[in-house]
Amino acid sequence: MVEGLLNPELFKYRPVFWEGAVAAQIVIWGLILSFVLPFVGPMSMAVWGLVSIASIVGFNFYLWQVEQMDLPIIHALIVSIGISIFNIAKGFFSENANKQRIKSMFDQYVPPAHIDQMLSDPSSASLKGERKEMSVLFSDIRSFTSISEKLSANDLKDMLNEYFSPITKSIFEHEGTIDKYVGDMVMAFWGPLSTTLDMLSYRS
């Protein structure tokens, strides 16, 4: 106590401008994180969040040790951590929604196992043409033209549904890929995943 009275500079003090200094930290890091995080990946978001936290803590530690200033740190940390968590969570849900959308686009033609492989390893998708051996299935209904002439539109639709549903299920159960439906014909093929992606890209 005596040393403190004789040397008041040993005491940490809170400057009169502390509120402005805290607000400046919040605004600076809030703007930086708000403009940067939406355009980077999850790992980069985490890195930026850690950098902001380290910068805030380091700056305040410098003021404490060197300038003997007591500057509140919790407000800036809450803003920095909150913005980082919000953007990471938003990116996660957005990526998951994109995967579900892609899966819904292809699940009528491509077996689920192939879709999962595409999503887990995007580098497996190739747009360049390749020559590979593969098995192809062409299946249609015998005498479909004469049969269809005797049926109404609804009856014909019901008959095609009764035909397409089980054959599509069978193709998927054997990890085949449906290339197209043409009238009563179904074309499917079996081969490497890259070939599947090339064929789908060609058709699109």
C-alpha positions as CSV (number, residue, x, y, z in Angstrom):
1,M,0.0,0.0,0.0
2,V,2.9,2.4,0.9
3,E,4.6,1.6,-2.4
4,G,1.4,2.2,-4.2
5,L,1.0,5.6,-2.5
6,L,4.6,6.6,-3.3
7,N,4.5,5.2,-6.9
8,P,0.9,5.7,-8.2
9,E,2.1,4.8,-11.7
10,L,2.1,1.2,-10.5
11,F,-1.7,1.1,-10.5
12,K,-3.6,0.3,-13.6
13,Y,-6.1,3.0,-14.5
14,R,-9.0,3.2,-16.8
15,P,-8.7,6.2,-19.2
16,V,-11.5,8.6,-19.7
17,F,-11.8,7.5,-23.4
18,W,-12.2,3.8,-22.5
19,E,-15.7,3.7,-23.9
20,G,-14.6,5.1,-27.3
21,A,-11.6,2.7,-27.4
22,V,-13.9,-0.3,-26.7
23,A,-16.4,0.9,-29.3
24,A,-13.6,1.3,-31.9
25,Q,-12.4,-2.3,-31.3
26,I,-15.9,-3.6,-31.8
27,V,-16.5,-1.6,-34.9
28,I,-13.1,-2.4,-36.5
29,W,-13.3,-6.1,-35.9
30,G,-17.0,-6.3,-36.6
31,L,-16.6,-4.7,-40.0
32,I,-13.5,-6.8,-40.9
33,L,-15.2,-10.1,-40.0
34,S,-18.5,-9.1,-41.5
35,F,-16.9,-8.3,-44.9
36,V,-14.3,-11.2,-44.9
37,L,-16.0,-14.3,-43.5
38,P,-18.9,-14.6,-46.0
39,F,-16.4,-15.0,-48.8
40,V,-14.1,-17.7,-47.3
41,G,-14.3,-21.3,-46.4
42,P,-15.0,-22.8,-42.9
43,M,-11.3,-23.3,-42.1
44,S,-10.5,-19.7,-43.1
45,M,-13.4,-18.5,-41.0
46,A,-12.0,-20.2,-38.0
47,V,-8.5,-18.8,-38.6
48,W,-9.9,-15.3,-39.0
49,G,-11.9,-15.7,-35.8
50,L,-8.8,-16.8,-33.9
51,V,-6.8,-13.9,-35.4
52,S,-9.4,-11.4,-34.2
53,I,-9.4,-12.9,-30.7
54,A,-5.6,-13.0,-30.5
55,S,-5.4,-9.4,-31.7
56,I,-7.9,-8.1,-29.2
57,V,-6.3,-10.0,-26.3
58,G,-2.8,-9.0,-27.5
59,F,-3.6,-5.3,-27.8
60,N,-5.3,-5.2,-24.4
61,F,-2.4,-7.1,-22.8
62,Y,0.0,-4.5,-24.3
63,L,-2.0,-1.6,-22.8
64,W,-2.1,-3.4,-19.4
65,Q,1.5,-4.2,-19.2
66,V,3.1,-1.3,-21.0
67,E,0.7,1.6,-20.8
68,Q,-0.8,0.6,-17.4
69,M,-4.3,0.9,-18.9
70,D,-7.3,-1.2,-17.8
71,L,-9.4,-1.5,-20.9
72,P,-12.5,-3.8,-20.9
73,I,-12.0,-6.7,-23.3
74,I,-15.2,-8.8,-23.0
75,H,-17.4,-6.7,-25.3
76,A,-15.0,-6.9,-28.3
77,L,-14.5,-10.6,-27.7
78,I,-18.2,-11.3,-27.6
79,V,-18.7,-9.5,-30.9
80,S,-15.8,-11.3,-32.5
81,I,-16.7,-14.7,-31.3
82,G,-20.4,-14.2,-32.1
83,I,-19.8,-13.1,-35.7
84,S,-17.3,-16.0,-36.3
85,I,-19.7,-18.6,-34.9
86,F,-22.7,-17.1,-36.9
87,N,-20.8,-17.3,-40.2
88,I,-19.4,-20.8,-39.6
89,A,-22.8,-22.1,-38.7
90,K,-24.3,-20.3,-41.7
91,G,-21.7,-21.8,-44.0
92,F,-22.3,-25.2,-42.6
93,F,-26.0,-25.1,-43.2
94,S,-25.6,-23.5,-46.6
95,E,-23.1,-26.3,-47.7
96,N,-25.5,-29.0,-46.3
97,A,-28.4,-27.4,-48.3
98,N,-26.3,-27.4,-51.5
99,K,-25.5,-31.0,-51.0
100,Q,-29.1,-31.9,-50.5
101,R,-30.1,-29.9,-53.6
102,I,-27.4,-31.7,-55.7
103,K,-28.6,-35.0,-54.4
104,S,-32.2,-34.3,-55.2
105,M,-31.2,-33.3,-58.8
106,F,-29.4,-36.6,-59.5
107,D,-31.2,-39.2,-57.3
108,Q,-33.6,-40.0,-60.1
109,Y,-30.7,-41.1,-62.4
110,V,-27.7,-41.9,-60.2
111,P,-27.5,-44.5,-57.4
112,P,-27.2,-42.9,-53.9
113,A,-23.7,-44.4,-53.4
114,H,-22.4,-42.6,-56.5
115,I,-24.0,-39.3,-55.3
116,D,-22.4,-39.6,-51.9
117,Q,-19.0,-40.3,-53.5
118,M,-19.4,-37.2,-55.7
119,L,-20.2,-35.0,-52.7
120,S,-17.4,-36.5,-50.5
121,D,-14.8,-36.2,-53.3
122,P,-15.7,-33.4,-55.7
123,S,-12.3,-33.9,-57.5
124,S,-13.6,-37.2,-58.9
125,A,-15.9,-35.3,-61.2
126,S,-14.3,-34.9,-64.6
127,L,-15.7,-33.0,-67.7
128,K,-13.1,-34.4,-70.1
129,G,-14.1,-37.3,-72.4
130,E,-12.7,-40.7,-71.7
131,R,-13.0,-44.1,-73.4
132,K,-13.8,-46.9,-71.0
133,E,-15.5,-50.3,-71.1
134,M,-19.0,-50.3,-69.5
135,S,-22.2,-52.3,-69.6
136,V,-25.3,-50.8,-71.1
137,L,-28.9,-51.9,-70.7
138,F,-31.7,-51.0,-73.1
139,S,-35.1,-52.2,-71.9
140,D,-38.6,-51.6,-73.4
141,I,-42.1,-53.1,-73.5
142,R,-42.8,-55.6,-76.3
143,S,-45.5,-54.4,-78.7
144,F,-45.8,-51.1,-76.8
145,T,-47.2,-49.2,-79.8
146,S,-50.1,-51.5,-80.3
147,I,-50.8,-51.7,-76.6
148,S,-50.7,-47.9,-76.2
149,E,-53.2,-47.4,-79.0
150,K,-55.8,-49.4,-77.0
151,L,-55.3,-47.5,-73.7
152,S,-56.5,-44.1,-72.5
153,A,-53.9,-41.5,-71.4
154,N,-54.4,-42.3,-67.7
155,D,-54.3,-46.0,-68.2
156,L,-51.1,-45.7,-70.3
157,K,-49.5,-43.5,-67.6
158,D,-50.4,-46.1,-64.9
159,M,-49.0,-48.9,-67.0
160,L,-45.7,-47.0,-67.5
161,N,-45.4,-46.3,-63.8
162,E,-45.9,-49.9,-63.0
163,Y,-43.1,-50.7,-65.4
164,F,-40.7,-47.9,-64.7
165,S,-40.8,-48.1,-60.8
166,P,-39.6,-51.7,-60.4
167,I,-37.0,-51.6,-63.2
168,T,-35.6,-48.3,-61.8
169,K,-35.4,-49.8,-58.3
170,S,-33.7,-52.9,-59.7
171,I,-31.1,-50.8,-61.6
172,F,-30.3,-48.7,-58.5
173,E,-30.1,-51.8,-56.3
174,H,-27.3,-53.0,-58.7
175,E,-25.6,-49.6,-58.6
176,G,-26.5,-48.8,-62.2
177,T,-27.0,-45.3,-63.6
178,I,-30.1,-44.4,-65.6
179,D,-29.2,-42.4,-68.7
180,K,-32.6,-41.7,-70.1
181,Y,-36.2,-42.6,-70.5
182,V,-37.6,-42.5,-74.1
183,G,-41.2,-43.5,-74.3
184,D,-41.3,-47.0,-72.9
185,M,-37.5,-47.5,-73.2
186,V,-35.1,-47.2,-70.3
187,M,-31.3,-46.8,-71.0
188,A,-29.0,-47.6,-68.1
189,F,-25.3,-48.2,-67.8
190,W,-22.7,-49.5,-65.3
191,G,-19.1,-48.3,-65.1
192,P,-16.6,-46.2,-63.2
193,L,-18.0,-43.1,-61.4
194,S,-15.9,-40.8,-63.6
195,T,-17.6,-42.3,-66.7
196,T,-21.0,-41.7,-65.0
197,L,-20.2,-38.1,-64.5
198,D,-18.9,-37.6,-68.0
199,M,-22.1,-39.1,-69.5
200,L,-24.3,-36.9,-67.3
201,S,-22.2,-33.8,-68.2
202,Y,-22.5,-34.7,-71.9
203,R,-26.2,-35.1,-71.7
204,S,-26.7,-31.8,-69.9
